[in-house]
């Protein structure tokens, strides 16, 4: 193996380091300030960096390019070891959060007569962040832990009584990944999106106060259950509650799958491995069938539904309809909120790789230099800028909304637990409305951004040409791991439609009945103020795309886009006899426009306020505003077909205003593009892609990783394992 | 393992077979006739079916779902065995083509004093088709053989003298995959698209009539060379011809890599394995460095370039500039032409899977049935139709152009060999112009269709929800294997730009100088007739999108789109000081519009002529025309932003004409969608995706394949290999 190099100065050898390092040096923007902006605030930023440092320097948790060569079996084995390692970090993180390094803290928390305060969201703040960062280097690992804590744990938190929460999560140890390991049995072979029609049954036996869990037919087989194939000891099972022959709909039940010591399957439990997937093979997704599995009555999670057996065949079922369903699905909220954060992190990774490669890679001589000695940097081609720079802007715009959504999620859930424990009916109504808004926003933000980032990975891979197709540069596994985010925990299309329909409903209430709750909806649905709708409707306000100096104007433009789109749909509905299904192509767009609006608005609010943005340097701030402008202009151009049809703009507005702006902004941002991705501050071992390493020594780095993972035979022979198949063919008679 | 089923008729068990089989039965269209249309003609159709039968029933060549579980090492080993098997089919196919089953035919062909006629394109017709069909079930296998025959072989055919062609391909046996196994060493670590700047050198030594091949620096390392890591004995090496210090540019040289018996690397050859890739891991892509490798003068392929050593230090280099470069790259033409055919085949596979799944899968009760007993078939949702049916239409439209392009390719190449052997200078000029047109058309058709099919696979995977993410349903590996087609053998962006620039040049000649060669350009560039351009320019013809009855009108509309787009670019160039790079976003679109135009035109010509279409049934023909209409309307809607900007249409045309047409056509075609994909006539073992099998028994088929590949432990235990990691974690102190 040889790193050939030359001393001949006249030989046109590439030196990508020169470009990357000199462009880095010449940029005037302050990447420290930007990183603080992107990481929300200085405290969070510092925690992020500490955790990344710990993750990428832990021999068990780190990943390098050898990761891309693992078989499914190896991935699963290594993932299990990593989970075990993470359980220790979790204890450590809880102790850090409490500032209590008493060696018995964890044991005390698990005690039945625990004297410590019970575990709160705050106690998990550090570990949740750790897990979210791990998702950026090893997504399957964070999913494995996420299914246990986020889905199993949150399902119990969302649907269990305080006693059940304390019992399962604390005494039994689930929250500390001790004692039991849980998974989340919602999806069936025949039902994914339509949870209300799941077919597994939980039939109450009033003679002995048990439930009998059954899989009535093949399509009722629980399917895709992460952790079920080999790891989980318990599940929360979504099953139809059947009491005295009556079907009360889908509720949640804790069911043990395996003996805790021997890992033997419990009686009546049949489990198999789902096998290989497009990505994330480190997760042992399984299928489960139940044959008369008996569980005690206490195993039904009964915060919002109770079965009261009064003896003598008198059984009463109480359901709190207002919250039953919404909280039933609240376990999924955590995943959706996290996927917006993942979109930021995953996007930042691939934007960094592609940008550094595009700055370092040269191809073709410029038109005015026929000597061909100095080939053009890819990033100097306007088309290449168009393929990369808006993707950088996208990642920047996802950052503030992802933190805001996460904060809203925790605030709302904490409020829900508090008021439902206090049984405050009026406060429950409010929190229920907030929860619904959170469903709408998280659905459209999850769907839109996981789609955008899937495109980002795919498009940026292509900008790296053949080297993007090498597994060692991360795009292949990155894409395969990523795209499941578009279909799981709420299929993107279904989420977009449901989010858009809710917005349409709110719009109808506002436009037709003048209904608008400023306190509840002012922040996220400000454009639905009836006065504003009337102004748009009567063209008293119109989208002004000329004015770049008034930055609130950009929000105004997207508010108008949203209202005009809603009016457009409203009219179409009237023409269409209210056949909403026929308008679903437009509804998916509404969900996207809404996400773009929220992203712009949140970024704008943060950057407008120096206390929030932490950006004091004027040049840096102007660059950040250019990112904001570019993002808006890029998506207006992208959806210009839709907007022109709605007569939001004139055709010449797009050709003569929007497109020239777009290319002008890209040319401006191109100067700082290395610094703009440096500002994500991702270390090389988080990027795990040699063509994107910090030093910019693209070709040596890439060559080194390839040869490290594929060492040449020491005798230089290279006789292949399939030598005989070849030689016997070539020498055949 | 258990296939649970129920006898309870009131239990809402899904029965997807019912839908698929009854929709199949009720369709009135003639799939036999359609299949003949798609497969070009009855003779080709019958050959296709015979070959598919042979491939899918050969124990060595067949693939089943276990294919998706293979490791890289296993893939490579199995691929080598398959190549060996294919070499026997190749001999068989040559004998069939010649109708000569003399057992010594192959040996005779290899003889130096061969008395048989030399091998021609016709001799390979059957085997080439076999290979193209294999690409649809095992793309890496066809690539492995394609690199040897298509790239190595065609490079020698395109650049070698008749003697060199006979020597390497016939006497040495390369054409029969005997004696030598070749690969194609063009790309380097530092240069992909810019072939003219490759850095490997071939320096002529006039004292002993040899070339010395060298890798001057790291980025000159040959990279991605398929077959180099372990298999190839020889390469064609693209290297700079240096004679007496002068650089004559990149030429081609045959270089031996390995000893034919021992497979030891030859002196000066350094080779390594590129390792794991996003897909196609069965291909042993390698890197190669040359350290003073000496080859005889005869190993330079010298049809269009000759080095004449007159002794005494007098060396003359002759180059036929007219054909040197274009034929130098002609090896790539075969790949591009094949990729259009691959687009048809790959597209047909995934369209079949997704359509059957969408017809069999139900989810959510209809709005008017709150009982939820009968859930809606996915294919009945208009949005789902929008996601699937235009993709079926796309595949239909690719079929005729892919056969036409293949025929044009063979005709043009045969003409080239003939006239360049005859040294007919005038005829060479004509064939050179034809070759250039072939480059333009194949570039835009390859780029556009490989992109469209990449989107098709991705979008159709998403329509299958979670089950699309299972590797056993083919989408994951299908996508990973596919997308390299977007960046290799001409990066799609680079090809699109180069194709569009050539079209723009022709347009300039036509519009400004009235130049138009009807004979040469009439078929593929008819819209560039100066009279037509003038009519469009002066709005004497305008795009009429109302009229659906006159089917030539659809071609007219796209002719106008093309001319208007070219005028639009011409104007922009003037404004822009001829800075063509700044318009490259538009140029990529031009290449797409041109491909769409050619596809519509070719389909139209074929379907208009009953002798060509073989479709006599009126209902079937009307359905085929609806496919044609849908395709046009779908892409007008898709690019409506661009078209509205060019003022090709009014905004209301899109909302009130195009979109209603689109949804109406989809609703009509929905009725026959099962039959439309049945008409691809792909057997289950070519689909290799249980949710798409013919009988429509989606859930049982899928469950069976999953459990077959992931058998449960016989003791039902399921103790995982990583048991200790889990139990020690769960029971830790």
Contacts between the chains, C-beta under 8 A, distances in Angstrom:
chain1	res1	chain2	res2	distance
A	1	B	270	7.5
A	1	B	272	6.3
A	2	B	270	6.0
A	2	B	289	6.1
A	3	B	218	5.8
A	4	B	215	5.8
A	4	B	216	7.4
A	4	B	217	5.4
A	4	B	218	4.8
A	4	B	220	7.3
A	4	B	221	6.9
A	4	B	289	6.1
A	5	B	217	5.8
A	5	B	218	5.9
A	6	B	216	5.7
A	6	B	217	4.3
A	8	B	216	7.6
A	11	B	199	7.8
A	11	B	216	6.0
A	11	B	217	6.5
A	12	B	197	7.6
A	12	B	199	7.5
A	13	B	216	8.0
A	13	B	217	4.7
A	13	B	218	7.9
A	13	B	219	6.4
A	14	B	190	5.2
A	14	B	219	5.1
A	68	B	276	5.5
A	69	B	72	7.5
A	69	B	275	7.0
A	69	B	276	5.3
A	71	B	71	5.1
A	72	B	69	7.5
A	73	B	721	7.0
A	76	B	720	7.7
A	76	B	721	7.4
A	76	B	722	6.5
A	77	B	721	6.1
A	77	B	722	4.9
A	77	B	725	7.6
A	80	B	720	7.5
A	80	B	722	3.6
A	80	B	725	4.1
A	80	B	726	5.9
A	81	B	722	7.2
A	81	B	725	5.1
A	83	B	725	7.4
A	83	B	726	7.7
A	83	B	729	6.8
A	84	B	725	4.9
A	84	B	726	7.3
A	84	B	728	6.8
A	84	B	729	4.0
A	87	B	729	5.2
A	87	B	732	7.3
A	107	B	733	8.0
A	173	B	730	7.9
A	177	B	729	6.6
A	177	B	730	7.4
A	178	B	729	7.7
A	178	B	730	6.0
A	178	B	731	7.9
A	178	B	732	6.7
A	179	B	730	5.9
A	179	B	731	7.8
A	180	B	730	7.0
A	181	B	726	6.7
A	181	B	730	6.1
A	187	B	466	6.7
A	189	B	699	5.7
A	189	B	702	7.7
A	189	B	703	7.0
A	190	B	14	5.2
A	190	B	699	6.6
A	191	B	363	7.2
A	192	B	363	7.2
A	192	B	465	5.3
A	192	B	466	5.7
A	193	B	363	5.7
A	193	B	364	7.1
A	193	B	465	7.4
A	194	B	363	5.0
A	194	B	364	4.9
A	194	B	375	6.9
A	196	B	372	7.3
A	197	B	12	7.5
A	197	B	364	7.8
A	197	B	365	7.5
A	197	B	372	5.6
A	197	B	375	6.8
A	199	B	11	7.8
A	199	B	12	7.4
A	215	B	4	5.8
A	216	B	4	7.4
A	216	B	6	5.6
A	216	B	8	7.5
A	216	B	11	5.9
A	216	B	13	8.0
A	217	B	4	5.3
A	217	B	5	5.7
A	217	B	6	4.3
A	217	B	11	6.5
A	217	B	13	4.8
A	218	B	3	5.8
A	218	B	4	4.8
A	218	B	5	5.9
A	218	B	13	7.9
A	218	B	699	5.5
A	218	B	700	6.7
A	218	B	703	6.4
A	219	B	13	6.4
A	219	B	14	5.1
A	219	B	699	5.4
A	220	B	4	7.3
A	221	B	4	6.9
A	221	B	703	7.4
A	223	B	466	7.4
A	224	B	466	5.4
A	229	B	718	7.5
A	229	B	720	7.9
A	230	B	718	6.2
A	230	B	720	3.4
A	230	B	721	7.9
A	230	B	722	7.4
A	231	B	720	6.5
A	231	B	726	5.8
A	233	B	730	7.3
A	258	B	718	7.4
A	260	B	730	7.0
A	260	B	731	7.9
A	261	B	727	7.4
A	262	B	719	7.6
A	263	B	717	7.3
A	263	B	718	7.0
A	263	B	719	4.9
A	263	B	720	7.2
A	263	B	723	5.9
A	263	B	726	7.7
A	263	B	727	7.1
A	264	B	716	8.0
A	264	B	717	5.5
A	264	B	718	7.9
A	264	B	719	7.6
A	265	B	716	6.0
A	265	B	717	7.0
A	265	B	718	5.8
A	270	B	1	7.5
A	270	B	2	6.0
A	270	B	712	7.9
A	270	B	716	7.8
A	271	B	712	7.5
A	271	B	718	5.8
A	272	B	1	6.3
A	272	B	706	7.1
A	272	B	707	5.8
A	272	B	710	6.1
A	272	B	712	5.2
A	273	B	706	8.0
A	273	B	710	4.0
A	273	B	712	7.9
A	274	B	470	6.8
A	274	B	706	6.1
A	274	B	710	7.2
A	275	B	69	7.0
A	275	B	470	7.4
A	275	B	471	7.0
A	275	B	472	6.6
A	275	B	706	5.6
A	275	B	709	5.3
A	275	B	710	4.3
A	276	B	68	5.5
A	276	B	69	5.3
A	276	B	470	7.9
A	276	B	471	4.1
A	276	B	472	7.3
A	276	B	709	7.8
A	277	B	469	5.7
A	277	B	470	6.0
A	277	B	471	5.4
A	277	B	476	6.9
A	278	B	461	7.9
A	278	B	469	5.0
A	278	B	470	7.7
A	278	B	471	6.0
A	278	B	475	6.9
A	278	B	476	3.1
A	278	B	477	8.0
A	278	B	479	7.7
A	279	B	469	7.9
A	279	B	476	7.4
A	284	B	720	7.2
A	287	B	706	7.4
A	289	B	2	6.1
A	289	B	4	6.1
A	363	B	191	7.1
A	363	B	192	7.2
A	363	B	193	5.7
A	363	B	194	4.9
A	364	B	193	7.2
A	364	B	194	4.9
A	364	B	197	7.8
A	365	B	197	7.5
A	372	B	196	7.3
A	372	B	197	5.7
A	375	B	194	6.9
A	375	B	197	6.7
A	381	B	581	6.0
A	381	B	584	7.0
A	382	B	581	5.5
A	382	B	582	4.9
A	382	B	584	6.2
A	382	B	585	7.6
A	383	B	493	6.9
A	383	B	497	7.6
A	383	B	581	7.3
A	383	B	584	3.8
A	383	B	585	5.9
A	383	B	588	7.2
A	386	B	585	5.7
A	387	B	493	8.0
A	454	B	458	7.9
A	458	B	454	8.0
A	458	B	458	7.8
A	458	B	483	7.6
A	461	B	278	7.9
A	461	B	483	7.8
A	462	B	486	6.1
A	462	B	487	5.9
A	462	B	491	7.8
A	462	B	492	7.4
A	462	B	493	7.4
A	465	B	192	5.3
A	465	B	193	7.4
A	465	B	487	5.3
A	465	B	491	5.8
A	466	B	187	6.7
A	466	B	192	5.7
A	466	B	223	7.4
A	466	B	224	5.3
A	466	B	487	5.9
A	466	B	488	6.5
A	468	B	487	7.0
A	469	B	277	5.7
A	469	B	278	5.0
A	469	B	279	7.9
A	469	B	483	7.6
A	469	B	484	5.3
A	469	B	487	6.3
A	469	B	488	7.8
A	470	B	274	6.8
A	470	B	275	7.4
A	470	B	276	7.9
A	470	B	277	5.9
A	470	B	278	7.7
A	471	B	275	7.0
A	471	B	276	4.1
A	471	B	277	5.5
A	471	B	278	6.0
A	472	B	275	6.6
A	472	B	276	7.3
A	475	B	278	6.9
A	476	B	277	6.9
A	476	B	278	3.0
A	476	B	279	7.4
A	476	B	480	6.6
A	477	B	278	8.0
A	479	B	278	7.6
A	480	B	476	6.6
A	480	B	480	7.0
A	483	B	458	7.6
A	483	B	461	7.8
A	483	B	469	7.6
A	484	B	469	5.3
A	486	B	462	6.1
A	487	B	462	6.0
A	487	B	465	5.3
A	487	B	466	6.0
A	487	B	468	7.1
A	487	B	469	6.3
A	488	B	466	6.5
A	488	B	469	7.8
A	491	B	462	7.8
A	491	B	465	5.7
A	492	B	462	7.4
A	493	B	383	6.9
A	493	B	387	8.0
A	493	B	462	7.4
A	497	B	383	7.6
A	581	B	381	6.0
A	581	B	382	5.4
A	581	B	383	7.2
A	582	B	382	5.0
A	582	B	663	6.6
A	584	B	381	7.1
A	584	B	382	6.2
A	584	B	383	3.8
A	585	B	382	7.7
A	585	B	383	6.0
A	585	B	386	5.7
A	588	B	383	7.3
A	637	B	641	7.6
A	638	B	641	7.9
A	639	B	641	7.4
A	640	B	641	3.7
A	640	B	644	7.3
A	640	B	645	6.9
A	641	B	637	7.6
A	641	B	638	7.8
A	641	B	639	7.3
A	641	B	640	3.7
A	641	B	641	3.4
A	641	B	642	7.7
A	641	B	644	6.6
A	641	B	654	7.1
A	642	B	641	7.7
A	644	B	640	7.3
A	644	B	641	6.6
A	644	B	644	4.3
A	644	B	645	7.6
A	644	B	651	5.1
A	644	B	654	7.8
A	645	B	640	6.9
A	645	B	644	7.6
A	645	B	651	5.0
A	645	B	652	7.9
A	645	B	654	5.1
A	645	B	655	4.8
A	646	B	651	7.9
A	647	B	651	5.8
A	651	B	644	5.1
A	651	B	645	5.0
A	651	B	646	7.9
A	651	B	647	5.8
A	651	B	651	8.0
A	652	B	645	7.9
A	654	B	641	7.1
A	654	B	644	7.8
A	654	B	645	5.1
A	655	B	645	4.8
A	663	B	582	6.5
A	699	B	189	5.7
A	699	B	190	6.6
A	699	B	218	5.5
A	699	B	219	5.3
A	700	B	218	6.7
A	702	B	189	7.7
A	703	B	189	7.0
A	703	B	218	6.4
A	703	B	221	7.4
A	703	B	287	8.0
A	706	B	272	7.1
A	706	B	273	8.0
A	706	B	274	6.1
A	706	B	275	5.6
A	706	B	287	7.4
A	707	B	272	5.8
A	709	B	275	5.3
A	709	B	276	7.8
A	710	B	272	6.1
A	710	B	273	4.0
A	710	B	274	7.2
A	710	B	275	4.3
A	712	B	270	7.9
A	712	B	271	7.4
A	712	B	272	5.2
A	712	B	273	7.9
A	716	B	264	7.9
A	716	B	265	5.9
A	716	B	270	7.9
A	717	B	263	7.3
A	717	B	264	5.6
A	717	B	265	7.0
A	718	B	229	7.5
A	718	B	230	6.3
A	718	B	258	7.4
A	718	B	263	7.0
A	718	B	264	7.8
A	718	B	265	5.8
A	718	B	271	5.8
A	719	B	262	7.6
A	719	B	263	4.9
A	719	B	264	7.6
A	720	B	76	7.7
A	720	B	80	7.5
A	720	B	229	7.9
A	720	B	230	3.4
A	720	B	231	6.5
A	720	B	263	7.2
A	720	B	284	7.2
A	721	B	73	6.9
A	721	B	76	7.4
A	721	B	77	6.1
A	721	B	230	7.9
A	722	B	76	6.4
A	722	B	77	4.9
A	722	B	80	3.6
A	722	B	81	7.2
A	722	B	230	7.4
A	723	B	263	5.9
A	725	B	77	7.6
A	725	B	80	4.1
A	725	B	81	5.1
A	725	B	83	7.4
A	725	B	84	4.9
A	726	B	80	5.9
A	726	B	83	7.7
A	726	B	84	7.3
A	726	B	181	6.7
A	726	B	231	5.8
A	726	B	263	7.7
A	727	B	261	7.4
A	727	B	263	7.1
A	728	B	84	6.8
A	729	B	83	6.8
A	729	B	84	4.0
A	729	B	87	5.2
A	729	B	177	6.6
A	729	B	178	7.7
A	730	B	173	7.9
A	730	B	177	7.4
A	730	B	178	6.0
A	730	B	179	5.9
A	730	B	180	7.0
A	730	B	181	6.1
A	730	B	233	7.3
A	730	B	260	7.0
A	731	B	178	7.8
A	731	B	179	7.8
A	731	B	260	8.0
A	732	B	87	7.3
A	732	B	178	6.6
A	733	B	107	7.9
